[in-house]
């Protein structure tokens, strides 16, 4: 197989339908979260326990502590 053929085959594999315009997501993450919360409430699903985290690295523990100190809930 020659180099010229290999380059040509590579060019053919490129997508012909991709454009330069960025597409908007079909659903926003906020809307998805609201839908999931409503669905859980509708089905009366229990709140699942979080991972206990016995095998977390020191950096992960530090990150979770920083999130908690900032008022976040992981």
N, C-alpha and C positions, 0 to 999 in steps of 0.2 A: 504494500500500500504506500503510495507516495505522500509526501507532506502536503502537496496541493490538495489532494483528495481528502485528507484528514481535516484540513482547515475548512473545506467546503462542507463536509459532513457536519462539522461543529456549527457552522453558520445556519444550516438547515434546521438544526434542532432548536433554535431560538423560538420563543413564543411569538406568534404572529398576532395574537389578540391583546397582548398587554399594551397598555397605553401609558401616557405620561401623567394622566390625571389620577389623583388619589381618590379612591372611592370611600364614601362615608360608610361607617358600619351599619349593618342592618338594625341592630339594637344596641343601645348604650348600656354600659355596665351598671349604671344606676337603675335603669329600667329593668334589667335582668335581675338585679338584687331584689328589687321590689316584687317582681313576679315570683321569685323563689320564696321570699318570705311569706307572701300571700298563699302560695301553694302549700307550704309547710303548715301554716295556720289552718288552712282548709282541711288538710288531711290529719291534723292533730298529731303531727310527727314529734316525737320527743327530741329534746336538745341532746345531741350526742356528746359524750365526754371528749375532752381535748386530749391530745397526746401528752402523757405524763412527762416525757422528755428526760428519761434517766440517762440516755446516751448522747446528750447534746455536747457539742464542743464549747470551749470557753468563749469563743467569738460569738456563737449563736446565743449563749446565755447572756452575754453583754448586750447584744442587739435587742433581745426580748426585754431586758431590764430597761434599756433606754426607751423603748416603745412604751413600756408601762409607766416610766417616770414622766413621759411627755403626755400622759393621760390617755394613751391608746390602749385598745384591747386587741391582743393578737388572738 
